Amino acid sequence: MAYRNTKKNTEVVHVLMVPRDDEVIGLVTKSLGATNFMVFCSDKNERTCSIPGRLKRRFWIKEGDVVLVKPWVVQGDKRGDIVWRYSMMDRDMLKQRGYEIPR
């Protein structure tokens, strides 16, 4: 998706973050305080996820948001890191591309 900025006549391109091999899409179900959240993931696991330190101030997350989760190597079915938060427009684009978004 691309659109033009009329003042500067430059083109802005929006890139959709899609899950890689080890990442899953999840829905934030509960805030556990600080940077920890309960996330129900598309692989039918409920994980306790946190925002890594390098991303803490980059985006705000609330209940009902769709996020991209990278499960941990150890305890991967119970824990993970939130690496991206999808906007409403991104959710629609994910559905069009055939990705499952948990409810």
C-alpha positions in Angstrom: 0.0 0.0 0.0 1.4 3.3 -1.0 0.1 6.9 -0.8 1.5 10.2 -1.7 2.2 13.2 0.5 0.9 16.1 -1.5 3.2 18.7 0.1 6.5 17.1 -0.5 5.4 14.9 -3.4 7.1 11.9 -1.9 5.7 8.4 -1.7 5.3 6.6 1.7 5.3 2.8 1.7 3.6 0.9 4.5 5.3 -2.5 5.0 3.2 -5.3 6.7 5.1 -7.3 9.3 4.2 -11.0 8.7 5.2 -13.8 11.0 8.4 -15.6 10.3 8.9 -19.4 10.9 9.2 -19.1 14.7 6.7 -16.3 15.3 3.0 -16.4 15.8 0.1 -13.9 15.8 -1.7 -13.4 19.1 -4.5 -11.5 20.8 -3.8 -9.7 24.1 -6.4 -11.0 26.6 -5.1 -9.5 29.9 -2.6 -7.0 31.2 -0.5 -8.4 34.0 1.2 -5.1 34.9 4.4 -3.4 33.8 5.3 -4.9 30.5 3.7 -8.3 30.9 0.6 -9.5 29.1 -1.4 -12.7 28.7 -1.7 -13.4 25.0 -3.8 -16.1 23.2 -1.8 -17.2 20.2 -2.8 -18.6 16.8 -1.2 -22.0 17.7 -3.8 -22.4 20.5 -1.3 -21.7 23.3 -1.9 -19.0 26.0 1.5 -17.3 26.7 2.7 -14.8 29.3 4.5 -12.3 27.1 6.6 -9.3 27.8 7.9 -6.4 25.9 11.7 -6.5 25.6 13.7 -3.6 27.0 14.7 -2.2 23.6 11.0 -1.9 22.6 9.4 -0.8 25.9 8.8 2.8 24.9 8.1 2.2 21.3 4.5 1.1 21.4 1.6 1.0 23.9 -0.4 -2.2 24.2 -3.9 -2.7 25.7 -6.4 -5.6 25.9 -7.8 -6.6 22.5 -4.7 -5.7 20.5 -3.3 -8.1 17.9 0.4 -8.6 18.3 3.3 -10.6 16.9 4.8 -13.0 19.4 8.2 -14.7 19.3 8.1 -17.7 21.7 11.1 -18.2 23.9 13.5 -21.1 23.2 13.0 -22.5 26.7 9.3 -22.7 27.8 8.2 -21.7 24.3 4.6 -22.9 24.9 4.2 -20.8 28.0 6.4 -17.6 27.5 7.2 -15.2 24.7 8.2 -11.7 23.7 6.0 -9.2 21.9 7.9 -7.9 18.9 5.1 -5.9 17.0 1.6 -4.5 17.5 -0.7 -4.5 14.5 -3.0 -1.5 13.7 -6.6 -1.9 12.6 -5.5 -1.6 8.9 -2.8 -4.2 9.4 -5.4 -6.7 10.8 -7.5 -6.4 7.7 -4.5 -6.9 5.5 -3.5 -10.0 7.5 -7.0 -11.5 7.1 -6.8 -10.8 3.3 -3.5 -12.7 3.1 -5.0 -15.7 4.9 -3.4 -15.4 8.4 -5.5 -16.7 11.3 -6.2 -14.1 14.0 -7.3 -15.6 17.3 -10.6 -14.4 18.9 
